[in-house]
Amino acid sequence: MATTDQPWHTAFPEPTVQADIMPRQRAFMILSMKIASMLIVDVRRTDYEGGSIRGSLNIPAQGFWWNRGVLYELAYKADIEWVVFTCGSSSGRGPRCAAWFLDHVRNTAGDENMQVLVLEGGVKGWVKSGPQFTALMDGFRGDYWEELFAEEERSRQAKADTAASGTGGDVAQQSGAGNV
């Protein structure tokens, strides 16, 4: 298992493939109109708060590796066309678990038909897309998301302020280096 010095995913093999992105609007359309069979797998663990996309299945990323075969069997037997992975922002855990699952689907199960994708923008992107999206969430708590986004903005601003006040920024400006 990964030590405290290493990320959790280093205890598992690196994915050999990469899953494509499912545009958020397409996922919304499929979910709201029920025009196809789509399973959303939410791999959040400690940040699984504020609500989840309706009908999604929560399998925390840290235990996903051992459950990918069972998930495939369930999805296959339920005739699921699309398995879409998400986490908070779909930039770490979601894509990694989707890649592990896609590798299992293609290389272990030999299934070329099941589509495995990553939800564009994750749950945060879903929430930021507005009330029509949040209406398709179970347990949605607007106050949670408002505070989370405000905290992220404060953190971003603090990093920007630190970078701007550091010596490196002053030297770059004095030398005429890139005003980015």
PLY file of the C-alpha trace (Angstrom):
ply
format ascii 1.0
element vertex 180
property float x
property float y
property float z
element edge 179
property int vertex1
property int vertex2
end_header
0.00 0.00 0.00
1.13 3.57 -0.58
3.01 5.23 2.25
2.11 8.60 3.68
4.85 10.10 1.48
3.28 8.76 -1.71
-0.12 9.33 -3.29
-2.67 6.54 -2.78
-2.64 5.50 -6.43
1.05 4.53 -6.47
0.08 1.23 -4.84
-1.63 0.22 -8.10
-0.45 -0.20 -11.70
-0.41 2.85 -13.94
-3.31 2.88 -16.39
-2.34 1.80 -19.90
-5.13 3.70 -21.68
-6.93 7.01 -21.30
-10.70 7.51 -21.32
-12.24 10.24 -23.44
-14.27 13.13 -22.03
-18.09 13.01 -21.88
-19.32 16.55 -22.49
-21.35 17.69 -19.49
-24.23 18.84 -21.71
-24.47 15.39 -23.36
-24.50 13.65 -19.97
-27.20 16.06 -18.83
-29.30 15.32 -21.91
-28.95 11.54 -21.55
-29.75 11.69 -17.85
-32.70 14.07 -18.12
-34.29 12.51 -21.20
-33.44 8.91 -20.29
-32.54 8.22 -23.93
-29.77 5.70 -23.24
-28.38 3.57 -20.46
-25.70 5.52 -18.63
-24.10 4.80 -15.28
-22.26 7.60 -13.51
-19.57 6.38 -11.11
-18.62 9.02 -8.54
-15.21 8.18 -7.06
-15.14 10.90 -4.38
-14.48 9.73 -0.83
-13.83 12.35 1.85
-15.25 15.10 -0.35
-18.47 13.21 -1.11
-20.63 16.02 0.25
-23.09 18.58 -1.01
-24.99 16.15 -3.19
-24.41 13.72 -6.00
-25.59 13.40 -9.57
-28.89 11.55 -9.61
-28.50 7.80 -9.88
-24.73 7.84 -9.58
-22.90 5.05 -7.84
-20.29 6.01 -5.23
-17.16 3.83 -5.35
-14.31 5.77 -3.71
-11.19 5.85 -5.89
-8.96 4.42 -3.17
-10.81 1.07 -3.36
-11.80 1.15 -7.02
-8.95 -1.01 -8.35
-10.33 -4.07 -6.53
-13.91 -3.41 -7.63
-13.44 -2.78 -11.34
-14.23 -6.38 -12.34
-17.44 -6.48 -10.31
-18.48 -3.09 -11.71
-17.93 -4.40 -15.23
-20.05 -7.50 -14.58
-22.87 -5.40 -13.15
-22.75 -2.87 -15.99
-22.53 -5.59 -18.65
-25.45 -7.58 -17.23
-27.52 -4.37 -16.97
-26.72 -3.60 -20.63
-25.17 -0.23 -19.75
-23.99 1.62 -22.86
-21.96 4.35 -21.13
-20.05 4.25 -17.87
-19.07 7.81 -16.98
-16.61 8.54 -14.16
-16.48 11.68 -12.09
-14.85 13.09 -8.99
-14.70 16.65 -7.71
-13.21 18.17 -10.86
-12.55 15.12 -13.08
-8.86 15.95 -13.19
-7.33 13.21 -10.99
-9.28 10.37 -9.46
-12.05 10.26 -12.08
-9.74 9.96 -15.11
-7.48 7.46 -13.31
-10.37 5.17 -12.34
-11.92 5.53 -15.80
-8.60 4.48 -17.34
-8.33 1.45 -15.05
-11.91 0.51 -15.90
-11.41 1.04 -19.64
-8.29 -1.12 -19.50
-10.31 -3.86 -17.78
-13.22 -3.54 -20.23
-11.03 -3.68 -23.36
-8.09 -5.86 -22.32
-9.51 -8.24 -19.70
-13.16 -8.57 -20.69
-12.52 -8.02 -24.40
-15.56 -5.74 -24.65
-15.27 -3.23 -27.51
-18.82 -1.87 -27.18
-19.10 -0.42 -23.67
-18.16 3.26 -23.67
-16.05 4.44 -20.74
-15.73 8.20 -20.32
-14.85 10.96 -17.85
-17.44 13.64 -17.05
-16.27 17.04 -18.21
-15.57 19.29 -15.20
-16.61 16.73 -12.59
-19.27 17.35 -9.98
-17.99 20.91 -9.46
-18.50 21.64 -13.16
-21.96 20.09 -12.96
-22.91 22.38 -10.07
-21.41 25.47 -11.74
-23.50 24.76 -14.86
-26.60 26.03 -13.11
-29.97 25.13 -11.65
-31.06 22.84 -14.47
-28.02 20.65 -13.62
-28.39 20.83 -9.84
-32.05 19.85 -10.22
-30.68 16.47 -11.31
-28.76 15.98 -8.07
-29.73 14.01 -5.01
-29.08 15.75 -1.69
-27.97 18.99 -3.33
-26.88 21.58 -0.76
-26.30 24.98 -2.32
-24.71 26.36 0.86
-22.03 23.65 0.75
-21.08 24.49 -2.84
-21.14 28.25 -2.29
-18.72 27.88 0.63
-16.51 25.43 -1.28
-16.24 27.70 -4.33
-15.62 30.76 -2.10
-12.83 28.89 -0.28
-11.27 27.81 -3.58
-11.37 31.42 -4.79
-9.75 32.67 -1.54
-7.04 30.03 -1.92
-6.46 30.97 -5.57
-6.28 34.64 -4.65
-3.83 33.99 -1.79
-1.54 32.04 -4.15
-1.74 34.83 -6.72
-0.98 37.44 -4.07
1.99 35.41 -2.81
3.35 34.98 -6.33
2.90 38.67 -7.12
4.67 39.80 -3.94
7.57 37.35 -4.29
11.02 38.37 -5.52
10.67 36.28 -8.69
7.79 38.41 -9.95
9.66 41.66 -9.29
12.78 40.43 -11.12
10.71 39.34 -14.11
9.07 42.76 -14.33
12.39 44.60 -13.98
13.97 42.58 -16.78
10.98 43.20 -19.04
10.21 39.50 -19.14
6.84 38.30 -20.36
3.78 40.12 -19.18
1.61 37.08 -19.26
0 1
1 2
2 3
3 4
4 5
5 6
6 7
7 8
8 9
9 10
10 11
11 12
12 13
13 14
14 15
15 16
16 17
17 18
18 19
19 20
20 21
21 22
22 23
23 24
24 25
25 26
26 27
27 28
28 29
29 30
30 31
31 32
32 33
33 34
34 35
35 36
36 37
37 38
38 39
39 40
40 41
41 42
42 43
43 44
44 45
45 46
46 47
47 48
48 49
49 50
50 51
51 52
52 53
53 54
54 55
55 56
56 57
57 58
58 59
59 60
60 61
61 62
62 63
63 64
64 65
65 66
66 67
67 68
68 69
69 70
70 71
71 72
72 73
73 74
74 75
75 76
76 77
77 78
78 79
79 80
80 81
81 82
82 83
83 84
84 85
85 86
86 87
87 88
88 89
89 90
90 91
91 92
92 93
93 94
94 95
95 96
96 97
97 98
98 99
99 100
100 101
101 102
102 103
103 104
104 105
105 106
106 107
107 108
108 109
109 110
110 111
111 112
112 113
113 114
114 115
115 116
116 117
117 118
118 119
119 120
120 121
121 122
122 123
123 124
124 125
125 126
126 127
127 128
128 129
129 130
130 131
131 132
132 133
133 134
134 135
135 136
136 137
137 138
138 139
139 140
140 141
141 142
142 143
143 144
144 145
145 146
146 147
147 148
148 149
149 150
150 151
151 152
152 153
153 154
154 155
155 156
156 157
157 158
158 159
159 160
160 161
161 162
162 163
163 164
164 165
165 166
166 167
167 168
168 169
169 170
170 171
171 172
172 173
173 174
174 175
175 176
176 177
177 178
178 179
